Amino acid sequence: MDKKVNLAVIGVSGRGLGLMNCIFDMDDVKITVVCDLYEDRMEQAAGIVLEKCGYKPVCCSDYREVVKRKDVDCVITPSSWSAHKEIALASMKAGKPVGMEVGGAYSLQECWELVKVSEENGVNCMMLENCCYGREEMTILNMIKQGVFGELIHCQGGYEHDLRSEISMGLENRHYRFQNYRHRNGEIYPTHEVGPIAKYLDINRGNRFTALTSMSSKARGLHQWIVDNKGEDHPHAKIDFTQGDIVTTMIKCAHGETVLLIHDTSLPRVYSRGGRVQGTKAIWMEDKKSIHIDGISPAENWEELDASWEPLEKYMEKYEHPLWKEYKTAGIKGGHGGMDFLVLRAFFESVMNHTPAPIDVYDTAAWMAVTCLSEESIALGSMPVSFPDFTCGKWITRENEIPSKYGLSRVFHECFEG
């Protein structure tokens, strides 16, 4: 595609502005429309585009009108969680590929709708899961695909992030998290951890999730923060939040692997995605920034246990993903350590080349479904629930992913110079 990709950004609060800052560094993408329910946010975003790019995009508050426009080739949706599905469906029905921001599903029906409309219209619906393109995650992916871990047995991950102030100030700041924590209880933000893990385990390409069970702790952290910072007499101090402070979810895979997810955002803590990959030949733990490879790392020493662990950085030169090697040479851009830029490039490359996205609608649906399945399991007293197969059996014999620098089913070394 010689011309620029014309993009509509639907949802231009904090996350939307962050993604726009990445896009300003892309010469082949033009933001033609900004859309938001709030006029002040929309005008602010349009003003930033004018300042950065020298033109003012169209402002429109109705996404249904945005997706019909001829000056829009594709859409991204950094909007509230509940709006993702409707915007994505409208975009695909209009023939426009959509990059969906992350978030969990409110029902299985919406996941099936996304799959159905994407299949019927032949349009990509790609979740913009930036953590799939994190430096460590891509290094681990490369090591897994090269057999360093042997056969994978177990993976862990979490969204472990102190968000007490963001959630508790949600009504004042027009942030959707507040009402979700007030009314829901489950693994409500699973994709940062389950996305990379799904790619490690070949989910939807030779493997799939089959069952899930979740357990929730009591909810105390938000109430305590509100009392400490707003006072006992504040109206929010009278609210009984339903979202448990710690939600633990276990997923079983078709080939016997297990996955552990942890949602932990309402208590004091340091940020972590809690990554862990364990196979028959190696184990990696994100919080230790360490790896142990059987037969290569020092043998276990009970008197000096840490001596058996090696820093992952030691293996970066050999196993760092070629996309990140190329990225560092060219200059890292964008937010969250550079992975925002990469996930957006993966989306735009699929739009320009008219190729399937590396995170497709089956991935998007499966990762989102963790949320509503988790809520169901907790409501049933932590009973196991079946995990739908959104591919309807295609996971067994699906065609290989088209080679791309941004591919995630394996590392396509042939796409990189040298």
N, C-alpha and C positions, 0 to 999 in steps of 0.2 A: 504494500500500500504506500503510494508516494505521498499522498496528501496526509495532513494531520488527522488523527483520530479526534472527533468531536465528542466531548464528554459532558454529561450532566452529573453534577454532584447533588444528591438528594439527602439533605441533612447536613447543616453546616455549623454545628456547635463545635465544641472542643475537638472531637475526633475528626470531624469533617475538615476543619481548618488545618489540622495536622497532616492529613493526607494531601490536601491541596498544596501545602508547602513542599511535599515530595514531588508533586506533579509539575510544579514550576521549573524543576530541573530537567524536565523531559521535553526536548524540542519537537517531538512528534505527537504530542497530546495537547489539545486546546480545550480549556474549560469554557464551553459556550453557554451553559445554563447553570445557575445555582438555585436550589429550591429548599424552602424550610417553612414550617408553619408560623414561625416568629419573624415578623418583618425586620426587627432590628438585627437579628442574626444574618438574615439574607442580605441586607444592605451592607453589613460589615464585610461579609464574604466577597460581595461584588466589588467593594472598595479596595480590598486587598488584591484582587485580580487586576483591577485597573492600575494600582500602584506597581505591581510586579511585572505585568505583561503589556500595559499600555492600551488596554481596551476594557470595556465594561461588559460582562456577560449579561444575558437576559435573566431577570429575576421572576420566578413564578412559584406561587405557593401551593399549586395543585400538581402532584406528581403524575396524575393521569393525563394532564395536558403536556407535561414535559416529555413523556415517553413517545408521544405522537409526533414530536417536532422533527422536521427534516434536517435540522442542524444538530441533531443528537445521534451519534453512532452507537454509543454504549452508555451505561449508567453504573455508578457506584452508590452504595446506600449506607453511609455512616450516620444513620438515623437511630431512633429508639428501637429496642429489640422487637417490640410488638409490630412495628411498621415494616420490618424487613420483608416478610412474606408477601404482603399486598403489593409493595413496590416491585419486588422481583417478578411476581406473576404478571403485573401490568407491563413491565418492560419486555419480558419474553413474548407475551402475546403480541406486542408491537414489533417483534423481530429484533429487539435490541439486547445484546449480551449484557449480563448484569454481574457486577462484582459485589457480593453481599458482605457487609461487615459481620463480624462474629457475633454469636449469641445463640442461646438455646431455643428450642421449639416450645410452643405452648400446647401443641397437640400433635399426634401422629398424622392426623389428617392434613395439616399444612405441609408436612414433609412429603407425603404422597402427592399432594397437589403440585409441589415444585418439580418433582420427578416427572409427573404426567405432562405438564405444560412444556417442560424442557424437551422431552422426547417428541411430543407432537409438533413443536415448532422448530426443532433442530437448533436450539439456541443455548449457548453456554450459561450456566448458573454456577459461578465460582465463588466459594467462600474465601474471603480475603484473610485467611489465617496466617498472619505474619510469622508466627512462631515456627511454622514449617520451614521458614527461610532463615532462622537464627543460625549464627555461626556454629555454635556447639551442636545444635540439632542436626545440621547438615553434615558436620564431621562424623557424628555418630551414625547417620544414615549411610555415609560412604563406608564406614568400617563394617557395618552390618552387611551391606551388599557385597563386600569383599570377603566375608566369612570370618572376620576377626572374632565375632561373638559366638561362632558356631550356630547351633540351633537355638532360636530364641524361646525362652520359657516364660518370662514374666517381665512386665513393664509397669512403671509407676509415673505419675505426674500429678500436678496440682495447680490450682489457681490460689496461691497463698500470698495474700496482699492485704495490708491493713488499709481498708477503705472506710473506716468508721466515720471520718469527717465528710467524705464525699457522699456516702449514703444518707447520713443524718441531716445533711444540708440540702437534700435532694429537692424538697419543695421550694425552698428559697431560690435554688439555682436551676430550677426547671429540669431536673435530672430524673430519668425514669427509674433508676435503681430503687428509690425509696419505696414506691408502691409495690415493686416486685418483692422486696424483703418483707413488706407488711403482709402480703397476701399469699406468698408461695413458700414452699419448703422442699428443696431438692438440690441437685447439682445444676444450678442455674447458669453456670458459665463454664462449660466443659471443654471448649474447643482448643484453648491454648495448649492443653496437655494432650487431649485425645487426638488432635490432628497429627502432630509428629509421630505419635505412637501408632496410629492407624497406618501410616506410611511405612514404619519399621516392619509392621506385621502383615503387610500386603492385603490389608482389608479392602474388600470389593474387587480384588485382583488375585484370586487364588485362596482367599481366606475371608472370613466374615465374623462379626459379632453375633453371638447366638442367644445370650441371656445376660441379665443384669439384676443386681440387687443393691439397694442403698440403705444407709442408716444415718439418721440425723441426731445431733446432740440438742440439748436445750438451747434456747436463744436468750442470751444475757448481755452480750457485748455492746450492742447498739444502745440498749436502755442505759447501761452504765455510762457510756460516752455522753449521751444526751443529758443525763443528770449532772455529770461532772462539768459539762461545758455550757449547758443552757439553763440548768437549774431544775429542781424537783417540780416546780410549778409550771414549767413549760408544757404546752399541750402535747408535744411529742413524747414527753416523759410518761404520758398515760397510755401510750400505744403498746399493745402486746404484739411484738413482731413474731411472725411465724417461721421465718427462715432460720434454721439452726445455725449456730456459730461454726460448727464443724460438720460437714456432710462427707461421708465416706461411701464410695461406690466401687463395686467389683463387677467386672465384665468378663465373661467366658467367651473364648473364640472357637471356631469350628475345628481347629487343629490342636486344641488343648491348651493354648497359651492363656494366661490370666493377666488382667489389667486392673490396677488400683488407681482410682482418682480421688483427690481430696480438694474440697472447696472450703476455704478458710479465709474469710475477709472481714470478720466482725470482732476480732480480738487483736491485742498488741502483737506485732510480729515484724520480722524483716522479710522483704520480698523474696519469693522463690517460686520456681515452677516445679520444684521437687522431682526432677527427672531421674529415672533409674531404669536401666536396661540390664537384664541378666540372661545370659545364655549358657550353653554347655562349655564355653571356652573363656568367657570374660564377663566382667560386671563393670558398669559405669554408674557413678552417682554424682549428680549435678551439685548438690550441696557441699560435697567434699572437693568438687572440681577434679575428681580423681578417677582412675581406672585401674583395674587389676586384670591382667591377661595371663591365663594359665600357661605355665611353662616359659613365660617371658619375664613377667614381673617377679620381684623377689619373693621367695617362698614365705609362707606365713610364719611369723615369729611371735609367739605368745608373750614374750617379754617386751616386744616393741612392735605393737600391732600396726601402727601407721607406716612402718617401714615396708609393709607389703603393698601399700597403695603407691601409685605413681601419678604425677600430675598429668591430666589429659593434654596439657600444652606440650608435653614431651613428644607426643605423637602427631601434633598438628602439621608439621612439615611434610610428613609422609601421607597423612590421611585427610588433611583439610580438603573440603569439597572444592573442585576446580572453579565452581561459580564464585566462591568466596575468595579464592586466590586471584581471580580476574577482577573481582570487585575491589579488593584492597589496592590492586595496582592502579585501577582507574580512579579510585577515590570514593570512599564510603559516603553515601548521602542518605538523607531522610531520618525519620525518627526511630525510636526503639533500637538504637544501635545499628541501624541500617536495614533491618529486615522489612520495614514498611515499604521502602523503595523497591526491594526485590519482589515482594508479593504483588505490588502494583504492576511492575514490569512483566511479571508472569501473566497477569490478566491481559494487559495491553498487547503483548506479543500474540496471545491466542486470538484476540480481536483482529489484529492486523493480518495475521496469517490464515485466518479462518480455520483454525485447528482446535481440537478439544482442549479444554483447560486442564492443567495438571491437577487441580482440585476440582473434580467435576460434580455434577448434581447428585450423584449417588454418595460421594463423600460428604457433600454438604448436608444431605438429608440424614445420613447416619450419625454424623457428629452432633447435629442439632437434636436428634431424637433422644440422646442421652438425658437431656433435661426432663422431658415429659415422662420418660420411662422411670427416671429416678423419683420424680414426684409420685408416680403411681406405686412404686415399690414401697416408699416410705409410708404412704397412706394405707397400704395393706400390711403394715407391721413389719416392713423389710422383707417381704416375700419376694422370691425371684419372679421376674417377668421376662417373657420372650422378646427377643430383639428382632424386628422385622428385617426381611431381606429386600431392600429397596431396588436391587438389581433384578429381582424375580428370577434368580438362578443364573444370571449371566456371569456372576463372580467366578464361577467354576472354569469357564472357557473364554473369558474376555480377551479381545485382541490386545496385543502389547501396546503400551503407550507410545505415541509418536515421539521420536528422539527430539530432545530440546534441552537447552542449557538449564531450563527451569523445571525439568522433569523430576518427579518425586517417587516413581515406582522403582527406578534404579538410577544410577549415575551414568549419564550419557557422555562418556569421555570423548567420544568422536565429535562432539559438537564444540570442543574447545581446541584452540590452536596449541600445538605442542603436546 
